[in-house]
């Protein structure tokens, strides 16, 4: 038992010495370089999408897809189901329509 306690104490001393328990690093996000395209529904996308990620995330998604409606529907569903975005069905439909019109070509 004493050997286990001594090993734990040595591990903790090493961790403190190496800075394992140091304060977390703080990073500043770079300035926003993109804006959402204007269009019907952009205000809904602005309100819901940009609260979690930048416009760059949207504007750099694939373009020229065979079925942009399916792509953007799946993306919005993923944000709701996997990431817990608080978006109603009505808002989802508006966001998808906007994304297809603005970024689906």
C-alpha positions, -999 to +999 in steps of 0.1 A: +000+000+000+028+024+009+045+016-025+013+025-043+009+058-024+046+066-030+041+059-068+010+081-069+028+109-051+057+106-075+033+107-105+016+138-091+049+155-084+060+148-120+028+161-134+031+193-115+067+197-125+059+192-162+030+216-161+003+190-167-019+208-143-011+243-157-039+267-166-054+260-200-042+280-230-065+308-242-068+315-279-083+344-298-103+335-328-091+351-360-113+379-374-143+368-395-134+367-431-168+357-446-203+369-444-234+350-453-248+359-487-279+381-487-312+364-495-345+353-481-339+334-449-305+348-443-316+363-410-327+329-397-294+313-407-275+343-392-294+339-359-290+301-356-260+290-375-235+318-366-241+314-329-220+282-330-196+286-360-184+311-384-198+320-418-166+305-432-178+271-422-209+275-444-193+293-474-166+266-477-189+237-480-190+219-514-206+237-543-221+223-575-236+193-559-260+171-578-286+175-551-279+205-529-313+202-511-304+168-498-269+180-488-281+210-469-311+191-453-286+166-440-263+193-427-291+211-408-304+178-394-269+170-382-267+203-364-300+196-347-295+159-338-258+156-333-249+190-319-282+199-303-290+231-323-323+245-310-340+250-344-376+243-350-388+224-381-401+256-396-368+274-390-349+243-405-370+245-437-362+282-440-325+277-434-323+248-459-341+269-485-317+298-479-286+276-481-297+259-513-305+293-529-273+310-517-248+281-518-264+253-538-251+263-572 
